[in-house]
Amino acid sequence: RSVSGKQASLLYTKKTPRYSLFCFDKISKQNTELHISSHGYFAPTPTPAGDTYKGWVFKWTNYIKGYQRRWFVLSNGLLSYYRTQAEMGHTCRGTINLATANITVDDACNFMISNGGAQTYHLKASCEVERQKWITALELAKAKAARMQAESDDSGDDFSPSAAPGQGAGSQNAEFQSAMRMLGSKVEDLSTCNDLISKHGSALQRSLSELDNLTLTGEAGEKIRQVTERATLFRITSNAMINACRDFLSMAQTHSKRWQKALQAEREQRVRLEETLEQLAKQHNHLERAFRGAAQANASADSKSASKPPLEIFFSFSFQKVHPVCVTKMSFLGISGPGKGEVSDDDDNEFFDAMEEAPEFITVPADPQFHKSVSTSCFIELVPLKKRRTRIPDKPNYSLNLWSIMKNCIGKELSKIPMPVNFNEPISMLQRLSEDLEYHELLDKAAKSHNSLEQMCYVAAFCVSAYSTTVYRTGKPFNPLLGETYELDRQRESGYRSLCEQVSHHPPAAAHHAISDRGWTLRQEITVASKFRGKYLSIMPLGTIHAIFEKSNNHYTWKKVTTTVHNIIVGKLWIDQSGEIDVVNHTTGDRCHLKFAPYSYFSRDVARKVTGVVMDKTGKAHYVLSGTWDEKMEFSRVMQSSRGGENGTEGRQKTVYQTLKAKELWRRNPLPDGAETMYYFTALALTLNEPEEGVAPTDSRLRPDQRLMEDGRWDEANAEKQRLEEKQRTARREREREALNQRVPHENYKARWFEHTEDKITGEAVHVYKGGYWEAKDQGKWEDCPDIF
């Protein structure tokens, strides 16, 4: 029949049960194929890729370029687009999740997809039929994605495999769940078809109303053709609805008896579980009485055991304190039963007969939270790990006029400007420097790697991970006092020890040294330069970071990128990292070039994007790194690289890397609960200022103004901060006076734990750890430490 000036022919294929409606446009001389499945609705797959739908669609870019043709791919509930089909293997320009998206139709060819404001695609199809095909495919994919998301959210409520009496019950449960999913799918199809019928029915009704009010003029033919098209769409959708209803009814009748049997089986299962719980309660009572008897027997045998060497660990017979393994292994008490894991009622007599010859002590496995250290004698010492804190006092809500303070700071060095604690967070710069070890596991993995290029990937990921803690941290750390130190001893938990010391005050410089039992050493000296530009604050860390691996003798160096704090005066503060980093292996000549892309409102890339390439000393690429500095990093092995001019600009060719599937290198740990009220501290940051015994008297944990701020006493903290700064100025003037009397340079201050030397790798003047701190801590000798607090 003729539809809008097009000749249509209906073809039924036997190989695949579907109809194909071919429309020949007399004007454009082109064929348009509409696939109609056996259910009657459009099959959203012009390619044989199952649930995948691909095609060209015009996407709105900006007011200059307008609509541009893009290749869109709909798969697994995600709508992605690319500039060309060739980009599908490596560069995705954008993706939107249809599970939470809204799909609206603007006019005959235009439609819009939005997920609540974060992403909005304004799209335009080549014709109304093409638009309807996309709308149908998107609606079905959205329904399926929402259904899959609901199933994943409710997965914890599914039947537990342990509750099944056997393998048969497990397979029956799986079959039941499969049937429920199929029925749910059919219900969603019904709902989607219902929506489509409503839309097409409304459009058909409007066209019929217009036709009723129409006089027989020249536009009558066009209106009639529109009504015919809408009637065709409505008929196809109605047939799909009818077929979906028929399938749902048939499936529901087929599985109804099976569901009744499954329900009965679940009821019987519940009864069996109640009986089992009752038996366990009786067994618990028997075991408790048995342990009381064992305690009495042990008390009578204490005199005998006093003459024996203490080669084992004595444990209380308290039932609550015995390791769970002992409950399943009761052979030391002589318990026997009819089978594994069973205790019969006849075991009572046998149990107490065995208790007449009870052993003098019980050996049980130590709890995993204890570390075992064996001395030269036969004693075994169990030392529990220290339990770290997981919360600090909530941040008070104090208001402050920021502009009244910052207006006089434009263009100045912020380290020389006294600031109230209202802008701070309750940790010092030394503690922030130690926080770089948040993801020390990356260095542990790098130390185990036998391949220097793979090791470079882990070092580069560690370099990026140091910035993940800054994404929400807009507070300024306390400027350390000259001579202030900070130790981070995690040797028992994580195998490393870290020490920082403020070695210079103008310019402010901090030296950091960390060493691990797992074969790596990290050292750095960082000087922070900062400038306030009115709208934003730029923080430029100066200095080189060194990572040395003991096993391979590889020595890596790199520098930090620039940190920018935006919206200083108006708006919400947010932080961005931008710049480039070269991680260099001075032993092998390998190099990794990392690029931190600055945020741009007009950029199509993801925010906080980081890319990198790992190359050997000849410049050959071996790995490609990609990710974001606030979320994760992945690496892909390069199989082949080539120069391509298709995507490059004039005079510049982009290198195309053919890589294997990407693997995850690092992922950011989630923030603790309530982090927004605790300065957005990570789990490690919450423990940095926790009081510890035995630290040096110059440790940041003992700084009074910082402690007062953490406790929420900000007014007292400001007063204490002014006292400490004045004390530091007095000490500096005293040093200058002594230097003048001795006729030596004014800057005659010498760090306590670091010595000033020239770095052999970079040639820079740096402070290197000279040793002695941890030995002084073991002996408790802090006589040489200055009085700074």
TIDREN-793449 format. One line per 8 residues: number of its first residue (from 1); for each residue x negated, y, z negated of C-alpha. Coordinates in steps of 0.02 Angstrom, whole numbers. Each point is the difference from the previous one (the first is absolute). Layout:
NUM	X,Y,Z; ...
END
This chain:
1	0,0,0; -54,179,18; -60,90,-159; -45,186,17; -52,-15,179; -92,-163,-30; 37,-170,74; -1,-136,-132
9	-18,-187,21; 20,-130,-140; -120,-147,1; 5,-150,-118; -160,-101,-21; 8,-182,-57; -179,-13,-63; 27,134,-131
17	185,20,-49; 22,185,28; 77,119,124; -101,129,95; 91,153,62; -93,80,145; 44,181,38; -61,74,166
25	-13,189,-3; 43,66,173; -89,163,-33; -165,-58,-75; 0,-166,96; -49,-93,-160; 66,-153,-89; 44,4,-184
33	19,-166,-90; 110,-18,-153; -22,-163,-94; 154,-70,-84; -25,-149,-115; 120,-144,-19; 78,93,-145; 45,144,113
41	-110,140,-67; -157,72,77; -152,-109,-34; -129,128,-57; -148,-86,82; -49,38,178; -157,-103,-38; 1,-181,-67
49	-71,57,-166; 142,-49,-117; 45,149,-108; -122,116,90; 68,140,108; -117,106,106; 21,140,123; -36,178,52
57	93,138,-94; -24,188,3; -52,68,-171; 5,182,-55; -176,60,-42; 3,188,-20; 70,158,78; -148,13,120
65	0,-174,73; 181,-43,-30; 50,-181,30; -143,-118,46; 16,-179,59; -58,-127,-131; -4,-189,-8; 111,-59,-143
73	-5,-172,-80; 137,-64,-117; -57,-152,-99; 36,-71,-173; 102,149,-53; -137,124,46; 7,125,143; -174,48,61
81	-54,105,147; -156,20,105; -54,117,138; -31,-144,119; 24,-187,-1; -190,-19,-9; -1,81,-173; 102,-140,-77
89	-156,-96,-46; -88,134,-100; 87,169,-23; 176,21,-66; 62,179,6; 138,-23,-127; 113,-128,-84; 168,17,-87
97	85,-131,-107; 179,-27,56; 55,-78,-165; 25,173,-75; 19,101,160; 151,95,65; 45,-16,184; 107,137,76
105	56,36,179; -10,179,61; 72,-13,175; 4,-114,151; -190,-29,5; -71,73,-162; -8,-87,-168; -96,27,-162
113	-81,-116,-128; -46,64,-174; -51,-81,-164; 50,140,-117; -106,145,58; -176,-72,-3; 13,-61,179; 122,52,135
121	-5,-54,182; 101,98,128; 16,-117,149; 79,8,172; 40,-146,113; 2,5,188; 188,-29,8; 149,-34,-112
129	-5,-188,28; -185,-5,-45; 38,102,-156; 138,-121,-49; -118,-147,20; -123,82,-120; 138,46,-123; 65,-178,-2
137	-174,-72,-23; -41,125,-137; 163,-32,-94; -27,-188,2; -183,18,-51; 49,118,-140; 130,-121,-67; -124,-143,7
145	-138,102,-84; 116,56,-140; 54,-179,-25; -179,-63,-9; -46,138,-122; 147,-46,-112; -51,-183,6; -179,43,-49
153	61,109,-144; 112,-140,-62; -130,-136,23; -28,-7,-188; 180,-52,-24; -14,-150,114; 1,-176,-66; -163,-47,-83
161	-88,-152,75; -43,-61,-174; 184,-16,-40; 26,-128,136; -2,-179,-60; -97,-60,151; -55,30,176; 174,-36,64
169	74,139,-106; -133,120,63; 41,-37,182; 186,13,-39; -29,169,-81; -100,59,151; 137,-59,116; 130,90,-104
177	-99,162,4; -25,-19,188; 187,-18,24; 31,153,-108; -122,100,104; 85,-54,160; 169,49,-68; -69,164,-61
185	-69,30,173; 169,-30,77; 82,118,-124; -124,135,45; 34,-32,184; 185,22,-34; -32,162,-92; -110,66,139
193	124,-47,134; 138,80,-101; -97,163,-3; -31,-10,186; 183,-36,35; 49,151,-103; -120,111,95; 50,-64,173
201	184,-1,-47; -8,181,-56; -90,49,160; 128,-95,104; 144,82,-92; -74,173,33; -20,-41,184; 179,-64,11
209	63,158,-85; -94,106,124; 72,-106,141; 178,28,-62; -23,189,2; -86,-1,169; 81,63,157; -44,-86,162
217	-142,111,57; -174,-32,66; -66,-48,-171; 127,-140,-22; -112,-128,83; -146,40,-117; 110,-14,-155; 71,-165,59
225	-175,-68,26; -48,54,-177; 152,-87,-71; -47,-155,99; -177,-1,-70; 59,21,-178; 132,-133,22; -134,-119,64
233	-111,33,-152; 149,-20,-116; 49,-165,81; -176,-70,-15; -14,50,-183; 172,-70,-39; -48,-167,77; -157,0,-106
241	105,32,-154; 120,-141,40; -141,-124,33; -90,50,-160; 161,-26,-100; 22,-171,80; -179,-51,-43; 17,61,-178
249	163,-95,-29; -72,-159,73; -156,9,-105; 96,40,-160; 112,-153,25; -150,-111,34; -93,48,-158; 143,19,-124
257	-5,-182,-60; -189,6,-14; 12,155,-109; 122,-85,-117; -121,-145,-23; -145,120,-29; 102,93,-132; 40,-161,-90
265	-184,-50,4; -48,167,-77; 125,-26,-141; -72,-172,-37; -175,74,6; 50,129,-130; 65,-134,-117; -162,-97,16
273	-101,156,-38; 102,33,-158; -32,-177,-59; -186,19,36; -8,161,-101; 83,-86,-146; -130,-138,6; -142,127,7
281	70,87,-155; -5,-165,-95; -177,-35,58; -53,174,-56; 67,-35,-173; -93,-167,-8; -164,80,55; 15,140,-128
289	22,-126,-141; -146,-99,67; -115,149,-2; 48,40,-180; -52,-176,-46; -162,20,98; -40,160,-95; 19,-90,-167
297	-111,-142,60; -131,125,59; 0,90,-169; -38,-164,-91; -146,-34,118; -86,170,-21; -124,-68,-129; -57,-134,122
305	-23,119,143; -107,123,-100; -153,-114,13; 11,-14,189; -79,125,124; 127,120,77; -19,-60,179; 180,35,45
313	126,139,-21; 124,-17,-141; 176,54,39; 152,22,-110; 133,-131,18; 131,134,17; 114,-53,141; 15,175,69
321	-190,22,17; -42,-162,89; -43,18,183; 142,-60,114; -113,-134,72; 3,-90,-167; 188,-21,8; -16,-104,157
329	-152,-94,-63; 47,-69,-172; -114,-151,9; -110,70,-139; 147,-29,-119; 37,-173,65; 162,44,85; 58,-123,131
337	162,-6,94; 95,-91,133; -71,107,141; -97,154,49; 70,157,-77; 136,-97,-96; 24,-21,-188; 126,-129,-58
345	91,-4,-165; -103,-151,-52; -160,102,-3; 32,72,-174; -63,-152,-96; -148,-24,116; -46,183,-16; -9,5,-191
353	-90,-167,-8; -136,78,105; -10,152,-114; -70,-108,-142; -165,0,95; 10,174,72; -161,74,71; -92,131,-101
361	12,130,139; 81,28,168; -90,57,155; 106,98,122; -43,100,157; -34,182,-37; 124,125,68; -56,79,165
369	-1,172,-82; -154,-49,-99; -178,0,66; -115,-138,-64; -182,36,-41; -114,-141,-62; -144,47,-116; -158,-98,-37
377	87,-92,-140; 146,-118,18; 131,130,-43; 124,58,133; 52,181,-18; 165,56,74; 15,189,20; 168,67,60
385	1,130,137; 46,174,-55; 179,42,43; 0,164,96; 137,128,-19; 133,18,134; 76,168,-48; -51,174,-55
393	110,139,-70; 115,76,130; -52,161,83; 84,152,-83; 104,115,108; -88,167,-21; 34,142,121; -142,113,59
401	-15,140,126; -129,-73,118; -20,156,107; -44,109,-150; -157,-107,-22; -44,-47,179; 18,171,82; -170,53,-68
409	-84,-161,55; 14,17,189; -167,-38,83; -87,-43,-164; -81,-159,-64; 130,-80,-113; -129,-87,-110; -50,173,-66
417	178,54,-42; 75,-45,-170; 167,-86,25; 130,-50,-131; 35,-185,-29; 171,22,80; -81,-36,168; -100,-149,-65
425	28,-184,-25; -65,-77,-163; -158,-78,72; -168,76,46; -88,4,167; -116,-138,-64; 151,-111,-28; 68,42,172
433	-169,-50,71; 9,-167,-94; 174,-24,72; -83,-35,169; -24,-176,-69; 188,-32,-1; -23,-125,142; -169,-73,-48
441	61,-167,67; -45,62,174; -182,14,-52; 11,-172,-80; 59,-72,166; -133,96,94; -134,-73,-113; 59,-176,45
449	2,33,187; -141,-76,102; 35,107,154; -63,179,-10; 134,63,121; 139,-80,-101; -81,69,-157; 7,172,81
457	189,-18,19; 21,-28,-187; -114,146,-42; 98,113,118; 165,-57,-80; -73,39,-172; -48,172,63; 181,31,56
465	79,-75,-156; -79,133,-111; 124,127,71; 157,-103,-33; 7,61,-179; 12,182,56; 160,-5,102; 111,65,-142
473	-135,67,-116; 13,189,17; -71,34,-173; -179,63,-20; -117,-105,-108; -95,83,-141; -169,72,49; -128,-101,-101
481	-113,89,-122; -187,-8,32; -64,-162,-75; 174,-79,-9; 2,-186,39; 129,-133,36; -21,-188,-5; 117,-128,77
489	-46,-172,-65; 101,-133,90; -135,-134,-1; 106,-132,-85; 156,33,103; -71,44,171; -188,-24,-12; -58,183,16
497	-62,143,-108; 8,182,49; -82,157,-72; 24,183,49; -90,154,-64; 20,185,38; -179,43,52; 28,181,57
505	123,137,-39; -32,130,137; 26,-73,124; 101,-135,-89; -74,-171,38; 36,-172,-71; -107,-156,18; 83,-170,3
513	-76,-174,-12; 95,-166,0; -72,-175,2; 92,-165,15; -42,-177,-48; 71,-50,169; -146,67,99; 28,185,40
521	-54,171,-62; 87,165,34; -79,170,-33; 42,177,49; -28,181,-46; 147,111,47; 4,189,1; 173,74,28
529	20,162,95; 174,75,8; 77,153,82; 172,75,-23; 68,66,164; 167,70,-58; 117,-134,69; -111,-150,-32
537	-149,-57,-102; -147,-88,83; -109,-118,-102; -164,-52,84; -96,-140,-90; -186,13,37; -118,-145,-26; -33,-177,59
545	71,-163,-65; -112,-154,-1; 54,-182,-6; -136,-132,-16; 31,-188,10; -123,-110,-89; 19,-161,100; -16,74,176
553	-102,154,-52; 117,105,109; 1,185,-46; 151,104,52; 25,188,-11; 146,116,38; 72,169,-48; 174,55,-52
561	126,96,106; 84,167,-39; 153,0,-114; 130,136,30; 139,49,-122; 142,86,93; 142,114,-58; -98,76,-143
569	117,150,-14; 168,-52,73; 72,-173,24; -42,-172,-65; -184,-41,-19; -66,-136,114; -173,-68,36; -82,-45,165
577	-169,-78,42; -85,45,162; -170,-20,81; -117,-136,60; -109,-123,-94; -150,-98,65; -36,-155,-103; -178,-53,42
585	-90,-162,-42; -181,54,-11; -61,-180,-4; 79,-63,162; 44,161,88; 186,-40,5; 118,147,-5; 185,33,-30
593	78,163,57; 160,42,-96; 117,141,48; 127,72,-121; 131,86,108; 67,163,-77; 186,11,-18; 90,93,139
601	184,35,16; -10,-23,188; -102,-160,-4; 79,-163,54; -118,-105,-105; 42,-64,-173; -45,114,-144; -166,-27,-92
609	-67,-106,143; -177,-70,-6; -87,-86,146; -174,-69,15; -117,-104,106; -138,-114,-67; -151,-6,116; -169,-84,-5
617	-164,92,24; 18,-10,190; 169,89,-5; 103,-154,43; 170,-1,-87; 42,-156,-102; 148,52,-108; 138,131,9
625	71,68,-163; 170,82,-14; 122,50,-136; 37,142,-119; -101,60,-148; 150,-8,-116; 69,-172,44; -110,-131,84
633	-141,-38,122; -10,-137,130; -141,-60,112; 2,-87,168; -144,-87,84; -47,72,169; -8,-129,138; -32,120,144
641	-16,187,26; 12,103,157; 10,181,56; 173,46,59; 54,158,86; 189,-25,3; 31,78,-170; -148,116,-4
649	-7,183,45; -106,72,137; -185,-27,-32; 35,-112,-151; 32,-185,5; 70,-95,-146; -74,-167,-49; 125,-143,5
657	-33,-141,-124; 75,-173,24; 17,-68,-175; 66,-151,-92; 146,10,-120; -30,124,-141; -35,-63,-176; 27,96,-159
665	-155,64,-88; 76,100,-142; 170,52,-66; 37,129,-133; 61,-63,-168; 173,63,-50; 9,137,-130; 54,-46,-177
673	179,26,-53; 33,180,-49; -158,63,87; 88,161,51; 6,53,-183; -181,-52,-31; -88,109,129; 19,-139,130
681	-142,-96,-81; -44,-173,64; -16,-150,-117; -188,32,-12; 19,188,-26; 116,-30,-148; -143,-89,-90; -141,122,42
689	30,114,-149; 47,-138,-121; -103,15,-161; -140,-127,-18; -124,-35,-139; -187,10,24; -4,123,145; -125,143,6
697	48,159,-96; -3,92,167; 132,-115,78; 151,84,83; 117,-101,-110; -58,104,-148; 31,168,85; 127,88,-115
705	88,113,126; 28,-145,118; 69,-108,-141; 117,139,-57; 67,21,177; 34,-187,14; 98,8,-163; 107,142,72
713	-71,139,-111; -46,116,142; -12,163,-98; -127,-77,-119; -90,-76,149; -20,171,82; -72,72,-159; -119,-147,-19
721	-52,14,181; -52,181,-24; -101,-48,-155; -94,-136,94; -37,113,148; -67,136,-115; -108,-128,-90; -69,-56,168
729	-42,180,48; -91,25,-166; -102,-158,29; -45,60,175; -58,169,-64; -105,-89,-131; -83,-107,134; -36,155,104
737	-78,85,-151; -111,-149,-34; -48,-10,183; -48,184,-2; -109,-23,-154; -86,-151,75; -12,85,170; 84,-144,93
745	144,7,127; 171,36,-73; 75,-162,63; -103,-111,-113; 142,-115,-52; -38,-186,14; 136,-131,5; -2,-131,-138
753	32,-159,99; -44,52,179; -164,64,70; -24,123,142; -89,-75,150; -2,-6,189; 107,-130,86; -105,-113,112
761	143,-30,122; 73,173,26; -142,109,-62; 121,96,-112; -40,56,-177; 111,-108,-109; 19,-64,-177; -26,-188,-19
769	41,-103,-154; -158,-33,-100; 73,-127,-120; 17,-10,-187; 184,44,-25; 70,-174,-27; -147,-48,-111; 32,156,-106
777	183,-48,-12; -42,-175,-60; -112,74,-135; 114,147,-39; -143,125,21; 65,166,66; -122,119,-85; -58,79,163
785	175,44,60; 42,187,-4; 142,72,-103; 118,66,133; 171,-23,-81
END
